[in-house]
Amino acid sequence: MKAKKIRRRLRRFKNFRKYELQDKIFQYVGLACTLFGIGILFVLLADVLMKGLTRVDWDFLMDLPSRKAERAGIYTAWIGTLWIMVSTAVIAFPVGVGAGLYLEEYGKRNKLANFVEINIANLAGVPSIIYGLLGLELFARALSLGGSILTGALTLSLLILPIIIVSTREALKSVPYTIREASYGLGATKWQTIWYQVLPASVSGIITGAILAISRAIGETAPLIVIGALSYVPFAASGVMDSFTVLPIQIFNWISRPQEEFAVNAAAAIIVMLSITFLMNGIAVFFRYRAQKKIKW
Amino acid sequence: MKIEVKDLSVYYGPDHVLKNVSVSIKKQTVTALIGPSGCGKSTFLRCFNRMNDLIDNARIEGEIKIDNLDIYSPSVNVNELRKTIGMVFQKPNPFPKTIFENVAFGLRVNGEKNKKVIEEKVEKSLHQAALWNEVKDKLKKSALALSGGQQQRLCIARALAVEPSILLMDEPASALDPISTVKIEELIYQLKEKYTILIVTHNMQQASRTSDKTAFFYMGDLIEFEDTRTMFTNPKKEKTQNYITGRFG
């Protein structure tokens, strides 16, 4: 009897060792998965940096495009990216935040609201080239805005609106109901409650989401090519109706050329573009960090 | 001033959560609302400042008259009503702003712009809530850095700043430690001189220590409404006796 019990215990102990091993294995597999992504990113970065870093200088940033690789610069491209970035932000931010606010704070819970919600979630998954086609038909042709910055910004705004709406709603949702209750309890109106309590408490989250969405927009190439952004623009854009190019298109254009020098140019342009993206993400991280530090519910 | 409740019923969708409650509450008294969870006492409390209006499927029948004014009549501005009836919630819920701004918020939404007046009223309210000495040097610090008990007194100060005549307290001490609880109870005792207070509590000792009148709710019915001392020494209904002696609930 006793021996049986002991044997049973021993068996359980053996099982225990087995689970411990499983745990270890999973730990290492997980680590490998993590390192895989980061590793590839670093290889990519190292490759690009080695190829292009020496090419990045003031002249490269300020030169117009040229057929000669050593004289070609990215001036028109980054000016175009800047224009696109700012105009997209100006269009998408107020509309997206407004829509998010409405859906979260004012929209009644009914079938229509559910329908709208599901569709917004679906829109976030629509391939960007589809947005490009929509932009081409609607903005470039029907509204005859052509291949202008405005067309590009409107198209990219459509592309990132769902992201901004969803992240705005998440940020608003994270403000506890008790805060709203406290505000209403003091006699504040709905507008006062939203404006003075809910928005200030969620503004970091809203801005974080918007920045990430916009940094996605400036990396987009396909929809802009579809609406007719050019790969060769002789002059930097100076208004929203100008034709334009952006960094990713410039990179794409250079990569597709056979000469080695253009590949170096492309690497240098990638460095500039990655710097912009990292900077934007850095700002987003800063806002999130500040929000977490300031507000602990 | 006097509060008259007549045939008050509240429905959440199909659920009849408060059934034909009628009571009359005198001014400058403390009324404790007791009863097991889900008995309707919090719902009853929230009828007075119409917080139930914020719940989508809530429906209210009957009337509540404060100084002969039916607060559910269409001519009543609900925001103005809530300014005269302050509320303190179960969990301390300070705004994620400075201590000063927490108390000043009610004044600001009231349209008060004079900085001097706001400063004076903030100080006065913090004094009233017995918090001034603890926070006078850190008014510009975040309210979220205060302890739970301090936060709750801040919430009381915030409610007092708009100078209400009635104060509703929904289990104000249930999330606090014993020492903070004693402070809140002492505060209630002092505030009674100027305010009419309704307090929901699960703590029988607290009800008997702080209140003049006690209302016992059970399953949406008001079972008994009596002087606190009478109720705790000589309850008329068996259900009340069972509850306050801890036999159920």
Interface residues (C-beta under 8 A of the other chain):
Chain A: K108 R109 P176 T178 I179 E181 A182 S183 Y184 G185 L186 G187 A188 T189 Q192 Y196 Q197 P200 A201 K294 I295 K296 W297
Chain B: N49 M51 L54 D56 N79 E80 L81 R82 K83 G86 M87 F89 K91 N93 P94 F95 P96 K97 F105 G106 R108 V109 N110 S142 L144 C155 R158 A159 V162
